[in-house]
Amino acid sequence: FSSAFRFRRLERAAHKHILRMIRGYIHRARFKKIIAKVMRVQAATRRHICRRDFQAWRHLVKRPYYARVHHATDLGENAVGHELKVIITIMDVHRHRQLFRFDSSPMAAATSPAKARKRGSSTVDVVRWDQEFLVPGTPGNVTVVATVVRMDAQADKFLGQGHIAVRKTDLLLKLGHGPIELQLRTQLLTVRDSEFKLKEMKQIPDHVPTGKVLIELGVLNSMYSMCGSLVGPHPDVMRRRAAPAAMLNTSRAMGRRVPWWCVVANGKLGLYRRYGDPHPNREISLKRVDIFVQDGGETGAFSIRLPDKKVWSFETEAVKPRSLVPWLFALEYWKTTTAKPLPALCASEFSTLVNFVVFNRSGQYPEQEEAEETEGQEDGEDEADHDHGFAHHLSREKLARAAEAAGESSRVRLPAVRRYIGLVYNPMFT
């Protein structure tokens, strides 16, 4: 009896253990499914929050772009026989500020007599401007306003106004957007002049705005085009012909330093005296300058050497030196892509190039012989110096010796060889 009772007890205990294991497995499986669903929900929530924050950051980042004015149609009979222009203004509606204003060239409005007789009235069919303006940089939460006015001697006459809220679209976030057609309506936003003063614009009695204006926002690649505030030389220092030390020194005690609003776009560096100026105070072609970074600096700073050997130093207002990397990338991109094509070299010129590299590495040059200057040595010398700010070790004497060692030195075009040597010894390429 005792053995049978013990056997039943063990059997019940084994049965309970098996049931407990099965229930534990079922609960663990259910818990894993619940945890996986919770993790998916959390991941989706984090992804949504990150995307929302990233889109908000993209809208707040200032970037340069082009505002193009194509044409306007069906402006009404009040526009016939007058000169018309379009005023493009970039508005910050939330802060009630006008950031930029660009005025197109006046164009005479005319109508087609055949279409006028067919309609029984005289209205302007198409007025073409086909102009573009570089906006030095705005965030994505702005409003672009296009105002069509009729130019008169006393005051401009209002014909119509159209606007689009860029903050509600992705016009400044993606490339490849086409033209935008804006319907002209009554004046909704106040237009100020270039000095940000309110300019009175007369209304035409009994005029109802009609027609449309076609504009386009050309977004630039943010990797190669950027804008921001840099500290650089004072305009008086830039106009000064001598004083390279004051230009090169980044210390405020040694040279006058002022903030500039800088824009890198389409191979040029535009320097604006303040944010809001429609046109740059200085404009530098990047294909004719040399860019280098000073070693040992605590802040992000770089220098630009101009064709006339002046050196202008700029530094970012950010504390971290890595803020300088996007500027250097954009500057180097436009310098290399907009450079002039290299000329073809003949056999003697190629030998001159090889001899110069070999002699320069070994530090030994053949003795200079008494000979007349090679043909074409002075021709284009200044142009080559302007194109490449070489190091001091590149001299005419060394290059002439390399040409003499190559033979037929009278046929060697030294300026053409110097351009190839610049690719070898320019610090931006090594």
Buried (B, 14 or more C-beta within 10 A) or exposed (E): EEEEEEEEEEEEEEEEEEEEEEEEEEEEEEEEEEEEEEEEEEEEEEEEEEEEEEEEEBBEBBBBBBBBBBBBBEBBBBBBEBBBBBBBBBBBBEEEEBBBBBBBEBBEBBBBEEEBEEEEEBBBBBBEBEBBBBBBBBBBBBBBBBBBBBEEEEEBBBBBBBBBEBBEBEBBBEEEBEEBEBEBEEBEBEBBEBEEEEBEBEEBEEBEBBBBBBBBBBBBEBEBBBBBBBBBBBBEBBEBEEEBEBBBBBEEEEBEBBEBBBBBBBBBBBBBBEBBBBEBBBEBBBBBBBBBBEEEBEBBBBBBBBBEEBBBBBBBEEEEBEBBEBBBEBBBBBBEEBBEEEEEBEEBBBBBBEBBBEBBEEEEBEEEEEEEEBEBBEEBBEEBBBBBBBEEEBEEEBBBBBBBBBEBBEBBBBBBBBBBBBEBBBEBEE
